[in-house]
């Protein structure tokens, strides 16, 4: 997002969602490739499923299923729901809360359709959210 804002701004989601999503898909695929040799837990903020969902929403192209099946993440996915008490608009997020809720609904549906086990992060402070994630990951290792 910062890169697009610093450049010509043509591939911003509120200018050209399809172009933005295509760029995000390419970046997510590159991130997955870069992470292949890593050991331990690897976290992705806004990955391939998010980008493919946005592209499908923008264009109607059926990209989520083939991309989502070919490039898998761990089965446990953590998702943050929109939180009105802390939601703010800024240059990187000019859309309203209603748009965030709609996107969240699309993402939750997409992850579930692809067979992921979705854990919704609690609406609490950062430390408690981190503890929630770590406890969930520790439970997977038992």
Beta strands, then each sheet from edge to edge (+ up, - down):
strand 1: 76-79
strand 2: 117-120
sheet 1: 1+ 2+
end
